Amino acid sequence: MSSTQSTTDHEVIRKWVEERDGTPSKVAGRGEGGILRIDFGKPEENLEKISWDDFFEVFDDRQLAFLYQDKTSDGKPSRFNKFVAREGA
């Protein structure tokens, strides 16, 4: 696995997700704001598509950072991502 990076920059996150045909989503029925996810390809049944504005509102309110990988160890685009607490939050 190649190295991961972390960011809170909305434009970096949006670009990374859209380059991989992902959409901002949340786990349906999980309270206000839900649990944020990125959905790729065929929409998953338990995920609800949300707007980027709603996505980033929850992202910032919860003081999250986006952990991601650009390429796999064999050089292909990676879809690995995870939401983590911001350092110092």
Residue pairs with C-beta under 8 A, 6 or more apart in sequence:
1 69
1 72
1 73
1 80
2 69
2 70
2 71
2 72
2 73
2 78
3 69
4 67
4 68
4 69
4 80
5 67
5 68
5 69
5 70
6 65
6 66
6 67
6 68
6 84
7 13
7 65
7 66
7 68
8 59
8 64
8 65
8 66
8 86
10 52
10 56
10 59
12 66
13 59
13 66
13 68
14 52
16 66
16 68
16 70
16 81
17 23
17 24
17 38
17 81
19 77
20 40
20 77
20 79
21 40
21 41
22 38
22 39
22 40
22 79
23 38
23 39
23 43
23 49
24 36
24 38
24 39
24 49
24 50
24 51
24 52
24 54
24 55
25 36
25 37
25 38
25 39
25 43
25 44
25 47
25 48
25 49
25 50
26 33
26 34
26 35
26 36
26 37
26 47
26 48
26 50
26 55
26 58
27 34
27 35
27 37
27 46
27 47
27 48
28 34
28 46
28 47
28 48
33 57
33 58
33 61
33 62
34 48
34 50
34 58
36 55
36 58
36 59
36 64
36 83
37 47
38 79
38 81
39 47
39 49
40 79
43 49
59 66
59 83
63 85
63 86
63 89
64 83
64 84
64 85
64 86
65 83
65 84
65 85
65 86
65 87
66 81
66 82
66 83
67 81
67 82
67 83
67 84
68 78
68 80
68 81
68 82
69 78
69 80
69 81
70 77
70 78
71 77
71 78
72 78
